[in-house]
Amino acid sequence: MSRYLPVLTILAGIVVVWYLGAYFMNAPFQRNLNERTGTETTFTEFVGQTMSQPKPTLPAPHQVAVNFFENTFLRKVTSGRSLVYHSWVTLSSTLLGFLFGTVLGILIAVGIVHVLALDRSLMPWIIASQTIPILALAPMIVVVLAAVGLTGLIPKALISTYLSFFPVAVGMVKGLRSPETAYLDLMHTYNASRANVFWKLRLPASVPFLFASMKVAVAASLVGAIVGELPTGAVAGIGAKLLGGAYYSQTIDIFAALVAGSVVAVLLVTTVGAVGRMTERAMGVRPA
């Protein structure tokens, strides 16, 4: 229990601050409404009114929890109001973009480590590419791909790829270069080829770095998929749910969609971490 106490304490603090924020941000509207309707309330009743507005400025935690529960467990998964349905739409482009980004990042890292010209020329451009705001780049990707007839899943996946390949590339470069000089000299003493050094020394040494970077990449891929849904005019997905909530001032729906996105991110990162631990155990790595 002591292991989870700090986390629970911080969580309780967040909930308390959230309730206070909901009261102070919703109070002006509620006070104005009561004055116009001539309603007189006690302080307790007034607080309850600020926590039960249908379109609050900041929804209370229990409002978000009820909305999340109803739209997750009480809706058919094929329903347009189901958060499971919207999460699956976003997840599909997330996984495809994550796959593309992981493969691209590994290939770039292998090239950088083994080709000096790529190390000096490509790496600065890779770093510079991440300085471009994804919100500015996403509409350009969507428009260009639509001009050549590519719409739907592929543009969102490529936006996810753009965000996810970078941590994989950087992590793999670090991992492939992690073997100590003594081990590399020993392989050279055995007259090992570059291919043998790669497969028997560099690649096994890079596995912990790879999965650590993949946990960052899969979360970035989810962000890319959500952002990619905004300029495409998507009618399904977490991004579309956020956009629809913003159009109609459904702040409770917006926060519930954000919670759904957070749950998906936690599941993805946990899955990648579990696969990483299983892979390391299969390679004979002792758990820390």
N, C-alpha and C positions, 0 to 999 in steps of 0.2 A: 504494500500500500504506500509506503514511503517513497517508492520509485515514481508513482504517479501524482503524489501530493503537490509538487511544484506546478505541474501542468494543470491540475484541477484548480489550484489557487489562481493561476493566471486566467484560466477560462472563466472562473467566477467573477474575477475583477472585470473582465471584458463585458460580461453580461450586465453587471451593475452599471458600468459606464454607458453601455448601450441603452439601458432603460432610462438613465438620466438624460442622455442625448435625445431619446424619443420624446420625453416629456417636454424639454425646453424647446425643441424644434417644432413640435406639434401644438404647443400651447397657444401661440399667437393666433393661429387660424381658429382654434376651438374657442378662444376667448372672444374673438370677433363674431363667430357664429352665434354664441350664446347671447351676446349683446344685441344682435340684429333680431333674434327670435324672442328676446325677453326671458330667456331661461336663467333661473337662479339655481346654483348648485353649491354643494359643500366642496371643500378641498378634495376630499376622497373621491367624490363623484366626478369632479373635474379631471383628476388624474386618470380615472378610469376611462373618461371620454377621450383623452389624448392617446390612450393606448388601444383604442378600438375604432379609430377612424378608418373608413373604407379605402381612402387614398391618402395616407399620411405622408408628410414630408420625409420622416424617418420611421419605418415600421418598427414596432416593438418585437423583441425576440420571439414571443409566443405567437404573434401573428405570422411570422416567417415560418416557424416550426409547424403550425397548423397547415399552412398553405403547402409546405414541402411534403408533409405527410399525406395530405389529400391527393396531391397531384403525382405522388410517387406510388402509393399503395392502393388508392381507391379509384384509380382510373385504369381503363384498359390500356395496355402498352401500345396499341395502335391508335389511340386517341391523340388528337392534336394538342390536347392540354396535358398530356402525360409527360412528366419530366424524364421518365425512363426512355420514352420515344425520342425526345429531343436530345438526350444524352447519347443515345446510340448513334444518331445521325452525326453528331460532333465527333464521337469516338471513332467512327469509321474513317473519317478524313484524318483524324489524329494519328491513328495507327499506320495508315498508308504513308503519311508524311514522315512519321518517325522512322519507318522502315527505309524510305528513301534517304532521309537525313543520316541515319546510322551507316548505311552502305557508302554514301558519298563521303562522310567524315572519315571512315576507315581508309578508303582509297586515297583521299587527300593526304592523310597522315603517313601512310606507307610511302607515297611519292615524296613527301617532304623529308622523311628520314633517310631515304635511299638516294635521292637526287639532290645534289647541292644547289643546282640552279633553281629548283622549285622551292627549296628552303629560303633562299634569298629573295626570290621574286614573288612567290605565291602567298607566303604567310602574311606579309604586310597587307596585301589586298583582302585576304580573308578577314583580318582584324578590322580593316577599314569598312568592310561590307556591313559589319554589325553596328556601325554608327548611324546608318540610315534608319529613321523611324519606320517601324513596320506599318503604322497607320497611313503613312504616305506612300509606301511601296505597294501595299495590298491592292488598292484600286488599280494601279498601273498593271500589275500582274493579271488581274481579272479582265481588264479591258483588252490587253494584248492577246491573251489566250482566247478570249471570246471572238476576237477578229479572225483567228485561225480555226474556229469551230470547237474549241475545248471549253466546256462549261461543266457545272455541277461539281463532282467530287475532286477532279484533278486540280483546278485552281486552288482550292482550299488546301489540298495535300501539298502542293508546291510551296504555299506560304508557310505551312508547318515545316517543310523541309528546310526552308531558308533559316528558320529560327533554330532548328534542332541539329543541323550538321556542325555548327560551330563548336559547341561544347564537346562533341564526340571527336572532332578533328584535333582540338587542343589537348584533350585528355589522352587520346591515342598517341600523339606525338610525345607527350611526356612519358607514357607507358613504354613505348618502343625504345625510348632512350634511357629507360631506368636501369637496365643491367649495368653492373659495375664494370670498370675497365678490366679488372682481373678476370672476370668471366669471359669477356670478349677476347682477351689475350689467350685464354685457355682454349676457346673454340678455334682461334687461329693456329694455335700450337697443334691441334688435331687436324689442321688443314681443312677445316670445315668451309664449305661454300657459303656464299651470301644467303642462298636459299635455306641451307641448314641452320645458319645463325638465326635467320628470321623465324623459322618454324619451331625450332627447339629451344631458343633462348628469348628472343625479343617478344614474340607473340605470347608465350605463357606469362612472361613478366608483365605484359600490358593488360592482362585480363582484369585485375582489380581496378585499374585506372579506367578501363573501358566501361565497366558497369557503374562506377561512380559518375562518370560523365553521362552515361545513358539515363540515369535518374534525373539529371538536370535537363537533358534533351527531351525526355518524354513530357515533362511539365511544360517546357517551352513549346513543344509541338502542339499541346492542347491549347495554349494561348494563341498560337498561330491559326489553329482551326477555328477558334471562336472569332478572332479578328477577321479571318477570311470570309466568314458568313455575313459580316456587316455590309460590305460594298456589293455583294452578289445579289442582294435582295432575296436571300433565302427565306423560305417559309417554315423551315424546320431546323432544329439545332439550338444549342444554348445561346449562340450569338443572335439568332433570329428571335428567340424568346426575350433576350435583353432589349433588342431593338423594338419589338412590339410593345413591351412594357414601357419603354421610354416614350413611344408615340402616344400611348393612351394614359400616361401617368399612373400606371399600375406598379407602384413602388414595391408592393408586397411580392408581386410576381418577379420583379427584377431581383430582389434579394433571395428569393427561393431558387431562382435560376443560378445565382452566384453560389449558393450552397451546393446545388447539384454539380456545378463545375468543380467545386472544391472536393467533393466526394469522389468524382471521377479522377481527379488529379492524385488524390491519396491512394486510390486503388491502383492506378498505373504505376506510381513510384514504388508502392509496396510490392507489386508484382515483379517489377524489374529488380528490386533488391533481393527478393526471394530467389529468382532465377540466378542472380549473381552468386548468392551464397551456395546454392546447389552446384553451380558450375565450379566454384572454388573447392568445395568438398570433393567433388569428383576428380579434381586435379591434385588432391592430397594436401590442400592448404589447411592449416590448423585454424579453427575459429579464434577470433581475438577475445 
